[in-house]
Structures are given as structure tokens and as C-alpha cells.
Amino acid sequence: MLPRFVLLLSISILSICSFGSSSYGEDWAQWRGPNRDAKSNETGLLENWPEDGPPLAWKATGVGGGYSSIALANGRIFTMGDLDDGSYVIVLDETDGSPIWKTRIGKAGGHKRYPGPRGTPTLDKGDVFVLNQYADLVCLDAENGVTKWSVNLVDQYGGKMMSGWKYSESPLVDGDRVICTPGGPDGTLLALNRKTGEKLWQTEAWTDPAGYSSAIIATIDGTRQYVQLTGKSVAGIDPDSGTVLWRADREGKTAVISTPIVQENTVFVTSGYGIGCNAFRITKDGTNWQAEQLYANKEIMNHHGGVVLLDGHIYGSSGGTFRCLNLDRGELAYAGRSAGKGATVYADGHLYLRSEAGPVALIKATPTELVEKSRFDQPDRSEEKAWPHPVIANGKLYLRDQNILLCYDVKKN
């Protein structure tokens, strides 16, 4: 029998090994997957589904109210939800959905019609970073849920949003920095020390109110930067100093939600409420940056479900239609009816469209025409909008709907 101190040391080493490395190259450890582009690396997936959908592997309950999607790494699933006494980070076992731990991070509630948290946790090197509806940004130990630090973007960093649906961002982790968007007069974008939660910089030269989009990392003209969209503009920010490299005016309305798309030096953004989409060419001459608008049209007006870039084409819902747009020219390749307005992710040659009304469609990823391969109605539907984005990882399709999480087996036999 091992001495007690040796046994404890062994357990500690196992815990470090389980969550000790960056998870971004594996599983689905942050918002919209490994690269924040809604693309899964999975292969060998089903190309058609039965009428009632792919086989259900398991169903979990008790994940609370709200609209958070999930992050998944190292055999664990992380999400957020409102329980009776507050907003929680909730962790489940990947194999069967059984609970592992939960930690309260703030009060419950939020928008009177759509309460609950809506950001997705970010997992990296043994930490989980979350932002709830009331602007509580929290770092927890991924192994046991112990809180390491917590800040509030409104109380401490002057946060201000463009409208009243509460904070919806999913934090971005980049090395030693955590990036988030308080918005407001103290600075739109904020970088914190990931270990301590202390402020590193805030964008004094960019003070738009926050929208509902989440920042991404991009390399444009050889320069690595953060790109974020608000209700007033889209901008590129230097990671080390918080300096605004470039900024392009782009007025949104009511709620600007979808994550920006970057291909080489082209930045594509889209939003709903009659706005549409814009593409900008970003260039650098010495130390001077320029943002030139390539086009602005209403061919894709994506409200909340995001769009996916594949081989020079943008795919996503626009109102009640599913659309494909040529990125370079801004021309519509096709538009057609599918499951409805909703969220889109890509895996293994197909687009998965989850309608906010519930149905889920499997669409062939081709720019020539809309080819819907399969569709099924999600069971156990709540009465709320099915806004959480679907996730595809380790041969499974995950659908979150308020207090339930459904796990489907989409791997070929």
C-alpha cells in the first residue's frame, strides 16, 4: 500500500496531466471550436440521419436556464446556467452526462424575457474562464471548480453595452492574457492577466459600447491582432499594447452578435435588423493601416447564429433562408429554405443548421446549390428559443436547450 503523501502526490500529478496543456487543438474547448470559426476537425461522420435524428447517446438535465453553449476537453463538458440561487458554471462527464461539479459565479436573471447566461466557457491550461450575463468575469480551476479570481466589467472597467440583453461574450484566452469587451468610455476591449485578473491594458482610443460578439485572433498583413465587432465599428487591436491598429465605421442596430470572419486581409462582418453584411480590405504601409470597404449589401443578414467560411464562400442563415455568399465579390451564390433561422457549424463536408425553433438540418457544404441531406425535430423542446450553438466533437453532436443537454452519436459505425 502506498504511503498517504505518495498517493496524494500521484493524484495531483494526474490532475495536472488532465488539464495541464492548452486545449485549443483538441475537442471543442472554446466558443465556435478550436479556431473560433465554427469548424470541427471531425471526420467519418454520418452523411444522412434517420427521420427522428441520429442515435441519442445520452440526455442530461440540471444544466440550468439560459443560452450558453458548451466547451469540451479532456473528457469533461463545461457550460453555464441559472439555477434557483444564481448563475453557475456546470461541469458534466463526457461519457454519460453525469454531474462532476458546479460553482456559483453570480446572481441569476438578466433580461426579463430572456434570462440566464449566454456566453460559452473557455478552457485552457487547467483554467476555465467565463463571463455571465451581469458582467462577472471569473477564472476557475477546471479540475475542481475553485474560483481563482473574479472581476466585474461594469463595476471595475466602466462597461457599457449597446442595448439591454446583458453580456453575451465568450472570453478569449491568448497566452498570458484574457481578452474581453466591457465597452464604454474607459475602453471597448480589455486585456487581463490570466493568472491574477489584473488589468494589462484597455483601448483608450476605442470606446464603443460593447455588442454581443466575441473577439478573435487573426493575422492580417503579417501582423497578429485581435479583431472585434461592435454596434458602431470593427477594429484590429495590437495584442501587447492595446493600440488600435485599424478601425472601420460600421453602424449596427439593436444587437450586433455574429463573430467576425477573417481570410488573409479581408474582414467580413454581418448582423441583423436590416443591416446586412460588409467586407473590408485591411492593408498596412509601414506603420500606417487602412481599412477599405469592399462592399456592403443585404445578401446575408445574420441575426445571431454566426456564419462559416469554406473555400472562399460564406454560409449561414439570413432571416428564414439559408444562404451562400462569395466572399471576394459579395455576390449571392444561392438562397433556399432549410430548417429556419439559426446557428451553423461545419464538420466533415456538411453544415449543421440548428433552427431557433428547434429543427436541425444536415446540409451539404457546396456553393452550387442548397442540398439538405437530412433533418430532424429536437425532442424535449423547451418553450424558449434554441439559441445555443450546436457543438460537434469526438463523434458526438451536442444540443443545449435550457435545462437539458442532448448528446447524439454522429460517427459512422
Secondary structure as UniProt FT lines:
FT   HELIX           4..19
FT   TURN            24..25
FT   TURN            31..36
FT   TURN            51..52
FT   STRAND          56..61
FT   STRAND          71..73
FT   TURN            74..75
FT   STRAND          76..83
FT   TURN            84..85
FT   STRAND          86..93
FT   TURN            94..96
FT   STRAND          99..106
FT   STRAND          122..124
FT   TURN            125..126
FT   STRAND          127..131
FT   TURN            133..134
FT   STRAND          136..141
FT   TURN            142..144
FT   STRAND          147..152
FT   HELIX           153..157
FT   STRAND          172..174
FT   TURN            175..176
FT   STRAND          177..180
FT   TURN            185..186
FT   STRAND          190..193
FT   TURN            194..196
FT   STRAND          199..202
FT   TURN            204..205
FT   STRAND          209..210
FT   STRAND          216..220
FT   TURN            221..222
FT   STRAND          223..229
FT   STRAND          233..237
FT   TURN            239..241
FT   STRAND          244..249
FT   STRAND          261..263
FT   TURN            264..265
FT   STRAND          266..271
FT   TURN            272..275
FT   STRAND          276..285
FT   TURN            286..287
FT   STRAND          288..297
FT   STRAND          308..310
FT   TURN            311..312
FT   STRAND          313..318
FT   TURN            319..320
FT   STRAND          321..326
FT   TURN            327..329
FT   STRAND          332..337
FT   STRAND          342..347
FT   TURN            348..349
FT   STRAND          350..355
FT   TURN            356..357
FT   STRAND          360..364
FT   STRAND          372..376
FT   STRAND          391..393
FT   TURN            394..395
FT   STRAND          396..401
FT   TURN            402..403
FT   STRAND          404..409
//
